[in-house]
Structure formats: C-alpha cells, structure tokens
Amino acid sequence: MLDRRVLGEILDTALQHGGDFADIFIENRSTTMVACEENRIERIKSGTDIGAGIRVIYGDTTAYAYTNKVTKADLLDVANIASQAAKRSHADVNIDLRKVVPDLDLDIKKMPTNIKIDDKVAAVEEANSAARSIDHRIKQVMASYGDVVQNVTIANSLGRLVEDQRVRTRLSVNAIAASGAEIQTGFESVGTNQGFEVLANNKAADIGKGAANRAVTLLEAKPAPAGKMPVVMSADAGGTMVHEACGHGLEADLVQKGLSVYGGQENQQVASKFVTVVDDGTIPHKYGTLRFDDEGFETQKNVLIENGILKGYMYDYLTSKRAGVHPTGNGRRESYEHKPIPRMRNTYIDRGKDDPEEIVKSIRNGLLVKKMGGGQVNTVNGDFVFDVAEGYLIKNGSVAHAVRGATLTGNGPEVLKMVDMVGNDLGYTIGTCGKGGQSAPVSDAQPTIRIPEIVVGGTSHESDLKCCTIRRI
C-alpha cells in the first residue's frame, strides 16, 4: 500500500478547493467460494479485488469517486475529481497523518489464504454427506463455504491513518426434504471473523445435520395457526427481531432523513423496561466485529436502548457531524466502490433475569419460535414481517408439535413495549444485511423473550417494506 507521505498528498489534493473533510479507503480483498449441489462440487471460485475510493464532504454535499488502479498518479487524478465538490477556488492544506493502533486482538489462528483448497472442499463435502445421511427424505443439499481476507488502508483529513486486516469465514447448508407433494427446507450456518479454525469448533458435519433435521421436522410439522397469540422467541431464534424491529430505525441517516419511527425520541420510553438493546463492534469472533469501521474510527459498544429508554443512535462521520456528536464506529461500506453509511454490526437485546424454561411454562397456549428466517421492516412506521423457520405450539406450558408456514407481523416499538419476560440466555445468528444498495456482514442476537400478543400468520405487501432486508447466510 502507499506510504504516509503519499496518502497525505492525495488528501491535500482532495481538499484543494476547500472541502470540510476528505478520506481515502484502499482495499485489497481476496475471496474463496466452494459450492456443492446435486451431490457434487459445482463451483470453486477465488479472486482478488483491489481498488480505492476517495470522498470529499463540503457542507451537506458529498462527492465520491473510485478506481481499481491504486497508483499515486491515478489516485491523485481521482482526488482531483472528488475535490470539485467544494466551491472555493483554492485552499492550503497540509495534513499530518498519524497511525492509529488497534486495541482489539482478533487472534486469527488459521489464515484462510494458508489453507489448501482441498481442505475447503473437504469441509463442504463433509457437510453435504452428513445432511444426506439424516433421512431418506432429504432429496437435495446445497452446501457452500466462503472466506474473505480484506486488507484496508484508511486515511482522513483529521489525521487518522489506519491499516487493518479483516478475516471472515462461513459455512452454510440448505437441505430440502420431500414426501409426496410436500417439500420443506432447512437451513443452518456458522460464520465468524476468524479463520479456518471456526470449523474446528463448529464441525461441518454438525452444520449439515442441523439443516437436514430442520427440513425433516418441517416436513412432519402441521400448518401453523393464524391469529393473535402469545409468542416465546427462543434465544436459538437469533436476533432477527431486534434487527428488524428497531435496529435499522436507530441508524442515524434514516433518523436524520425523517425515515425512522425513533426520530426525536431520545431519553423517551420506546420499549419495555426489561429491554436493553446494544450494538457492539468489539465482540470477539462475531460476524459483524471490526477493529475499525470503514472510516477508520474505532468500533465500540453502543447502548442504544437502556431499560426501555432510547439513549442514542448509530453514527458514521457525516451523521455525527450533523448531530454534533462523536462517530460511534458504525460507518460501513460494501467495498471501495461505495461510500460509507451508518450500519449495524453485532446487534442484540441484552440478557435479562428470567429462566428460559419458566418463560415457556408461563404460556398456556401460544407459539415457540425456535429459528427465524429473513425479514423486512418499514423504518418510517416500524412495521415489520419475518418468517418463522422453525416453530412449535405451546400447550399448557409445554412444547407440543412443530408447525410450519408461520410468519410474525407487527410494529417494532409496539412489540418491544409489550415484552414482559427476558431470559438469562443469549443466542446469535449471522446474516448479510442489505441497505442502500450495499451489503454488510452482521450478527444479531437475543435472549429468550415473551411477547404477550403478536399476529401469527397473515401476509404483508413487499412493496410496503423496501427499506432494509437481512438475508441469512
């Protein structure tokens, strides 16, 4: 990558017309993907993408330009283009860059780039075989492995210089079970910001078996009842609820654009007193963990809602400047081709004090959600809808038979205000969150929680829920 002197010269050029702020994001990303379908390895892909993006902010105007040529001459040309955002004729700048050293050690033990492709293929084949061994009704298995090693250099006109390496590894299995005309799917995945060692603790066979067992369970399940009823969401369900019900609505760009139901509600009661919501970029080995965000600011633990009271939002540099606060380390981008925007990282409802088993026992008749699917939210009014990937009826305080085809529909603030029991457990899921045409890896989590009443079943028009989506991977 370029040395500090050259980076400073590029930033000086970007601000030559008097912009208020400039930054440069340089990326070298190596990826590997292995996919198995029809009981054979169908695709093996690997590649490297290199490029840089330069941003200039002048008042409320942002100019962003990028290139896949990372030479001094090319970046000076790009910086000159971005500098046109400012309206002054000339400005004298001399930026003194100072390298920022991370406090967070992510401890990568088996760098994916050092692992033979044969070993990655073997992991996928192991997951595929294990899934197919569960039941003769498993008719199809799709298993995929992916890893990313991303080296970044980030420098900005505040004098910050960051060099960092991000590593992510995942394995996903989708199993299809069929009996007669009935077809059901089961999904399971693992993903962390670790290297290949993730498969030592989450063996590929276990991921395959988990997906197949879920597909078979759904095949034997009865149709889910529809209507309003109490719902217990297991910690195993993951945090789709918190991600959809309030996470996007607490991203500062949506708040400042008037597109969030949580706008203007700081220090007000927006959830039950039992609910605390956190977004934390520093949790070791979680899929959304980063030492620095994509603007070069340290990530941190942000308490967004504390005992039901809204404490703050997730900011990138631009939205924090508008609000007169410090960035919270939530500025993220999909790649060098995109400018950063406020995004979630690892978002969760914090643990409570209730015994998860007692929460289930407290329900006479209701639904236990064991695993969530994807979901969507309208951040303007808080309405959401998401699928139940695995659910069970609760009868007289005991878990009864499995049900399929359930959806949960509601309003985020209203549902969070109804939560009246919060378990002392906590379970994570991973996903790829889509927003503003960009994707970002995230984790979300929750403890076991009780919602006294929510709409189960029903449908929602997709055209009304376009703002944000999360896809499980």
N, C-alpha and C positions, 0 to 999 in steps of 0.2 A: 504494500500500500504506500501512499505518498507520505513524505515526511512532514513534520510540523510546519516548517517554513513554507512549503508549497501550499499546504492547506490554508495557512493564514493568507497567502497571496490570493488564493481563489475566493476566500470570503471577503477580502478587501475589494476585489473586483465586483463581487455580487452587491456590495453596498456603495459602489462608486457614485450612484445617483441619490444616495441619502436614505436608503431603506432603514426601517427601525430595527430589523432583525434578519439574520441570514443563517442558514445552516446547510451542511452538506452531509449526505448519507451515502457511504460507499459500501457495497455489498459483494461478497464472493460466496455463492451458495452452491453446495454440492448435494445432490439428492440421489436416492436409490429407491426403486419400487419393484416389488415382486408380486405377481398376482397369479392365483390358481383358480381355474374354473374347469368344469367338466372332468374333474379328477386328474388334471394335468396342469403344468405350469404354462400359462398362456402368454404372459408378458414379463419381461425384465427390462427395466429402463434405468438408466443412470445418466447424469449430466451435470454440467456446471453452468451457472449463470452469473455473469459479472456486470456490474453497472453502478451508476451513481446518480443521485438526484440532488438538485440544488433548489432551495426555497428562499424567497425574499418576501418579507412582510413589510408593508407600508400602510400604516393606519389599518383600515379594515380590508385592504387589498392583499391578496396572496398570489404570487407568481411562482410556478413550479415548472422546472424543466429537467429532463433526464437524458442520459446517454448510456450506451453499453461500451463506450470507449473511455477507459479510465487512464488517460494520459494527462499530463499537465496542460498541454495545448488544448485538448478537447474540452477539459473541464473549465478552463478559462473562457472558452467560447460559450459554453452553457451558462456560466456565471454572468457573462455579459448580457445574454438574453434575459435571464431572470432579473437582472438589475433594472430592466426597463419598467418594473412595477413602480419604482419611485419616480417622483415628478421633478425633483430638484436637478439642477444641471450638473453638479459635482459635489462630492463630499470627500474630505480627507479622513481616511481611517487607517488604523494600524493595530490589528488585533493580535494580542499576545495569548496564544493558546497554551493551556496548562492541562497536562494529562490527569484524568481522574481515575483513581484506582478503586476497583470494586471491593466491597466488604463481604459480599456473599460468595462462598465457595460452593460450586455445584458438583465438584468431585466426579468427573466422568472417568469410569474405570475401563470401559471397553469402547474406544472410539469407533463409530461405525465405519469410518474410512479405512480402519485397520482390519476389519472383519472380511473374510473371504465371501464372495458371492454365493459359493456353495453352502456356506453355513446359513445364510439368509434364506436361501431356497429350502434348505432342510427344515427350518422353523415353520415355513408356510406349509410344507408337505406334512409335517407332524400335526399341525392344527387341522388340516384337511382330513387326514386319516382318522384322527380322534373324533371329529364330528361325525363322520360317516359310520363309525363303529357303535354309536349310541343306539340306533334303532333302524330297522329295515325301512321305515317310512321316511327316512332322510333321503331325499331324491337329488338334491343339489347342494353343493357347498361352494361358497366363494370366499377365499381367504386371501388377505393381502398384507404385505409388510412394507413399511416405508420408513426411511430415515432422512434427516436433514442435518447438515453441518453448515452453519451460516457464520461467516466471519465478517464483522462490520467495523467500520471506522466512522465515527460521527464527530463532527466539529461544528461549533456555532459561534456566533459573534459575541456571546457572553464570555468567551474564552475557554469554554469546555471542550476537551478533547478526550474521546472515549474509544478504546479498542476492545472489542469483546468477541467471544465465540459462543454461539448458541447451538445446542445439540438436542434434537428430539428424535425419539424412536417410538414406533407404534406397530401393533399387530391387531388386525380386525378380522372377524369371521361372521359371515352371514349364512345361516343354514335354512334350507327350505324343506319342510315336511309336507307330505301329501298322503291322503287316504280318500280314495274315490274322487269326488269332485271338490273335496275340501283341501285347501292349500294354506299353510301358515309359515311365517318366517320367524327366526330367532336371531338375535344379534348380540355379539359380545366383543369387547375390545379392551386393550390396555395401551396406554401411551404416557410417556413421561419426558422430562427434559434430561434424561440420562442417555447413556449409550446402549450397546447391545446387552449389557448386564440386566436390563429390565426383564429379559426373557428367562433369567435365572430365578427370579422371584415370582414371575407370572408365566409359568411354562406354557408354551404354545399349545400343548395338548389340552390344558385346562381351559384355555380360551375357546378352543374348538368344541369341547364338551359342553361348555356353558351355553354357547349359541344353539347347539343341537337340542339340548334339554329344554331350552325355552321354546323352540319350534314345536317339539313334541307336546309340551304342556299346552300350548295354544291350540294344537290340533284336537286335543281332548277336551278343551275348555267349552263352556256353554256361552251363548251370547250374553253380553253384558246388559243388565237392566238399565233403563234410562230414567232420568228424573233427578230431582234434588235429593241428596242424601249426605250423611257424614262420610268423610274420607280420611283415611290414615295414609299418609305418604311415608313409606319406609325410607330409612337412610340409604338403603340399596338403590332406591329410585334415582338417586343423584339430584343435582340442583337445577333441573330444568325449570322448576317452579320459581326459584329466586332469579334465575337468568331472565325468564320471560316476564314474570310478574312485576319486577321492579328494576332489574339490572340496567337495561337499556335506558329506562327513564331517568336514571341517575348519571348518565353520561352528559357532560356539561354542554356539548354542542347542541344536543337536542333540547336541553333546558333553555339555552340562550336563544334558540330559534322559535321558542314557544311551542315545541313539539313534544313536550313531556308533561304528563299529569302531575309530576312532582315539582314543577317550576314554582318558585316563590314560596315554598313550604319549609324552608329551613327553620329548625327549632320548633316545628309543629309535630303533632302526633299523626304519623302516617301508617302505623302498623300497631299490632298488639304489643302490650308491654313485655310480652315474652319473646319478642322477635328482635334480634340484633343481626344486621347484615354487614358483611365485611367484603372488601375486595383487596386481595393481598398478592403482590407480585414476588414475594420473597420466600414462599413455602418450598422447601427443598423437594425436588423430584416431581413437582406437579406440572401439568402440560402447559399451563399459562405462565410459568415462572420465568422471570428475566432479571438479570443483574441491573441492566439499564433499559429504559424504554427506547423507542426508535428516534427520540430526540436527544438522547444522551443524558437524561436525568435518571437518578437512582430510583428504582422501584421501592415501594414501601407498603406498609399495612394501612389501609384506609378504612376506618369505621364509618360507614355511610348512614346506617340507621342504628341507634343505640337504645335498647329497651323501648322501641317503637317511635323514638324521636328522630327526625331527619337531621343529621349532623353535617352533611356536605355532599359534594358531587365528585365525579371523576374528571380530572382536568388534563388536557395537554397544554403546551406552552401558550398557544393562541387564546384558548378559552380562559386560561388562568390570568392572562394579561388583561382581558376584558373585565374579568371579575375582581381584579386587584388582589389575587391570592397567589400562592406558590403552586407550580405544577406538582401533580401527585404521582408522576411516573406512569401515566396512562396513555401517553401518545404512542400510537402503534400504526404500522403500515404493513401492507401485504408484501411489498418489495420496493426496490429503488424506483420503480415506475409510479409509485403512489406517494402522495403527501400524507403526513400523519394526521390522525383524528383520534379523539378520545375513545378508548376501547376497554372492555373488561379484561381481566387476566385470570385469577382464581377467585371466584365469587361464591360466597356461601352464607347461609343462615347459620349462626353460631350455635353451639351446643346449649341445651337447657339442662333442667334438673330431673326430668321425668324418666321413669323406666320405660323403654320401648314396649315391653310386653304388657305393662299396665295400660299403656295407651290403647293397644288393641283390645284389651279386656274391657275398656270403658265404652266400647261401641256395641250397641245391641244389634243393629242391622246397618251395614254400610259397605264400603269398598276399601280394600287394602291395595295400594299401588306399590308393587314391588320393583317395577322398572319403567322408566319413562322413555318415550320416543322423542321425536323432534317437536318443535313448537314455533309459534309466531305470536307477535304482540303488536298492537297498535299503541305506540308510545304516547299519542296525543290524549287518549282517554283511558289507557290502561287495560283495555280488553285483550284477552289472550285466549288461545286454544292450543292444546297439545295432545298428543296421542299417548295412550297407556300401552306400553309394550308387553307388560305382564301384570295382571291384576287378579285379585281373589275377593270373593264375597266374605264379609264378616257376619257371622250369625251368633247372637248371644255371647259375644265376647271371644269367639273362637274363629280361626281362619278356616273357611269352608272351601268349596271347589273353585277352580280357576275360571275366569271369564275372559272373553276376547272382544275386540271391537270397541272398547271404551275410549271415549275422549273426555277431557276435562275442559270446561269452558267457564270463564269468569272474568272478573275485573281485579287486576293486581292489588291496588290499595284496599279494596273491599275484602278480598280474601285474606290478605296479611293482617288486617284488623280483626278478623274472625279467629285466627289461630289461638287456641286456648291451652294446648299442651305441646311441649317441645322436649324431645328426648335428649339423653346424655350421650348419644352416639353421633357419628358423622360419616357420611359416605360420599365419595367423589365419582364423577363421570367426566369423560373428555369429549370435546367436540370441536368443530370448526364453525366459528361464528361469522355470519355474513352481515355486512353493514356498508352502505355507501359504495357498493361495487367492489369491496375488499373482503378478503377472508383472513381470519386470525385464529390461531390455536388457543383454546381456552379450557379451563376446568371449572366445574361448578359443583356445589355440594350442599347438603342439608342434613340435619338430624331427622329422626322420625318425628313427624308433626301431625297434630289432629286439627282438621278443619270441620267445624260442626255442620256445615251445609255448603255444597257446591253442585253445579249442574254436571251430571254424568251423561254421556251420550250427546246426541244432537250434532249439528254441523255449523260451520262458520264460513262465510264467503271469503275466499282467498283475496279478492280484490280489496277487501277492507283491512287486510293485515300484511301490508307490503314493507313496513319499515325495516324490520330486522328478523333474521332467522338464525337458527342454530341447527347444524347438521351433525349427527353423531357419527364418529369415525372409528 
